[in-house]
Amino acid sequence: MPLVTFIIPVRHQANAKDWPALKERLSQTMASIAGQSNPDWSAVIVANEGADLPDLPPQFSVARVTFPPNQLHDLDSADREKVYDAFRLDKGRRVLSGMLSARDSRFFMIVDDDDFVSANIVSYVAKHPQANGWKIDKGYLWNEGGRLIMHYDDFANYCGTSLIVQSRLYDLPVTLEAADIDYVKSMLGSHVRIGNILAERGTPLEPLPFRGAIYRVGHSGAHSKSSSLLSTYFFNTSALRRPRQLLRNLRRVRPLDRGLRNEFFGAAGANNVKW
């Protein structure tokens, strides 16, 4: 029974505009997870039958599913709430499939297939095995290929790779078919809702006391259509009109040095990332 199981849901291959690029980012995410300083973990990639995946490092497995493509995957639809609702259902079912394949794990952490996690996650959980879990309130934003990284202090409301939760708090159903749709969407398909749900139940999550993940932004495969750091925080009309805010944003930027690369990218991941 692993202490922590990382669940990596992968979209249907028909919903990926560039599958080779998705595979490359997924390989980097796997290398990041594999860099954990404590070996008491496992990881499950959830992917459709027929999806071509990278070679798996040790301690990784695959849960194959047969869900159809998400017809509302792209955010270009006029009814954005329908898009978000369809995304929560699709992601939630994939996450649940992964959790059911590893239901004996003590904790779960859902990791998006293009993000990075700190090598210290499992070591910290091992010191606090009775905790309900943690929200990563403080993390980093990173542009693919960039040599700079930016602090972000509302991380759990921005990035899906932000929750480490005691498995019993998910109250997993016996089978996928037995799961209530609202449960799938709110508890597994949304990283924003679960914190409030658990707090209302009297089992709140604690803030993780270190920056625990990197959100990769501004690349063509990002479902959120996130913009680059430069266009979002520096070179736009709003930022340039507010010099104090621009200065605060500049103070949040630091070099992506060797220490951060070792902590978040792993040895293999750092070698495979284009800098």
N, C-alpha and C positions, 0 to 999 in steps of 0.2 A: 504494500500500500504506500504509494509515494506521498510525500508531504504536500507537494504542490504539483498540480497538472496544468500545463499551459494549453489552452484550447485555441486553435487558429482556424477560424472559418474562412473558407475560400469560395468566392462567388462561382456560379456556374460558368463554365468556359465560354458559353455563348454571350455572357454579359461582360466579357473582357475584350477590350478593343485591341490589346496587344498582349497576347498570352506569353510570349517569350520574355517580355519585360516584367510581367507579373511573376513569372517563375524566378527571374533573377532577384527581384526584391524579396520574394518568399525565401530564397536561399539565404539572403542576408539576415532576414528575421530569424530563421532557424539557427544561424551561426551566433546571433546575439543571445538567444535562449540557451544554446549549448555552452555559452561561456560562464554559466553559473558557478560561483565559488563553492557552493554546497551541492553535492551530487544527488540529493534526495528529491528528485523531480522526474516527471515524465512530460511528454508533449504529444498532443493529438492534432493532426491536420485533418480537417473535415472537407472533403472534396467529392465532386460528382464522379460517378462511374465514367471511365473514359478520359478523365482529365489527366494530362501529362504532367507529372510532378517531378521536382528535382530529386536527386538521390537523398535519402534520409540519413541524417547522423544517428549515432546510437541514442537510445532512449526516446526516439520519435516513432509514432505509428500513424496509420491512416484509417480514418473511419469513412468508408465510401457511402454516399447517399444517392438517391435517384430523384431529388427534387427537380422540377422543371425550371427553366430560366425565369428570372424575375422580369415580367413584361414591363414593369415600371421602374426598372433599375436606374435609369438616367434621370438626373435632376432637371432636365430640360422641359419636363411636363409643366403645364400651366397650374395644375392642382398639386402644389408641393406637399400638402398634408397627405394626399393619397400616395405620393412617392415615398414619403417617410414611413407611412404605415406599411406599405408593401416591403420596404427594406427591413423594417423591424421584424416582420414575420419571416422573411427569408433568412436573415441572419440568425434570428432566434431559434429556428428549427435546426439550423446547422450546428449552432452552439449546443443545443440540447442533445443532438445526436452524438457529439463528441463527449459530453459529460456522461451520458448513459454508458458509453464504452469505457469510462474510467471512473465509475461512480464510487469506488472505494477510496479515491483520493481524499486527503484531509482538507485541502484548499484548491480552489480553481482560480486561474487568472486567464481572462479572455484577451488575446493579443491579435490585433489586426495584422494582416499578412504583409504589411510594408513598414511596420514600426520596429522599435528597438527597446529592450528592457535592460535595466541595470543588472550587472553580474551579482549584486548583493541582495537581490529579492529573496531567494530561498534561504540564505543565511539569516536574514532578519526574521523571516517567518519561523524558522527553527528555534529562535530565542523566545518566541511568543506564541506557542502552539495552541493556547486556549483562547486567543483573541477571536472576535467575530470576523475581523478582516480589516482592510485598509483601502482608503481612496488615495490615489496619487494626486494630491492637490498641486504639487509643484513638479514640473517637468521641463522639457526642452522642446523647442521647435527647430527643425533643421531642413534647409533646402537640399534636395538631392544634388550631390556633387560639391556642395559648398564647404568652405573651410571655416565658417563661423557658425555659431549656435546661439540660440536666444532663450533666456529664462522665460518661463510662462507659469504664472502663479494661480491660474484658474483652470488647471490642466484637466481635472476630472469632468468638467462641463464642456470640454472642447474635444477631447480625444477618447476613443473607445478603449485604448490600451491603458486603463487607469483604475482597475478594480481587482483586488485580491480578496476573495470571499470564502469563508468557512463553508464547505460543501453542504453541510446539513441545513444551512440557512436557505438554500435553494429549494428544499423540500421537493426533490426530483420525483416525477411520476415514475410508475413502473415501466411504462413504454412511451414511445413517442406519440403513439395514437391516443394515449390516455391524457395527453397534455391539453389544458385549456388554452385557447388561442390568445386570450388576453394575458395569461401567464407567460406564454412564449414571447409575446411582444414586449411586455413591461419588465420582466425579470431577466430575460436573456437577449432580447433584441435591442434593448436601449441601455446605454451606459449612464444615462442621466436620471432615470426613474428609480433605479434599484436602491440608491442611497436613501432617498426619502421613505421608500417602502420599508426598508429594514429599520430605519430610525423609528418609524411609527409602531413597529412591532416590538420595540424595546431592545433591539439588537443592532445598535448603530455601528457604522464603520469608523475607524480612527484615521486621522491623516497620517500617511506614511512620512516619517521624519527625514526623508532625503529625496532628492530628485530621482524618481524611479523609472522614467521612460522618456523616449524621444519620439515625437510625432513628426513623421516625414511629410512635408507639405509641398504644394506647388508642382507636383509631377502629373503627367498626363493620365495616369491610372488611378488617381485619387477619386474615390466616389464622392467625397464631400466637395469636390471642385475647389479645394483650398488654393489660395493664391500664394505667390512667393512672399518671402519675408520682406524683400525690398519694396514690392508694390503695396503690401498691406500696411507696413509700419513706418516706411520712410519716404519713398518717392511717390506720394499721392497728394492731391490737393488738400485734404483734411489734415494730414500730418504736417505739411509745409506751412499751413496757416497757424499751427499750434506749436511754436518752438519749444515750449517747456515739455510738452508731451513727447516731442521728437527727441529731446535730450534724455528724457527718462527711458525711452525705447533704446537709445544708443547705449545707455548704461547697462541694459539687460543683455547685451551682446558680448560674447567672449569667443576666443579661438577654440576650435575643435582640436584640442591638443592630444598628445599621445595617451594621457591618463584617461580622458573621456572615451577615446577610441577603444582602449583596452576594456573599459568598464561596460560599454554599450554595444560594441560591434563584434567582440570576440576576435581571436586571432585570425580565424578563417574569414570572418565577415569583413574585417578591416582590409584584408588582402584583396577582397573581391569588390569593394566599393570604389567607384571612380571619384577621385578627389580633384 
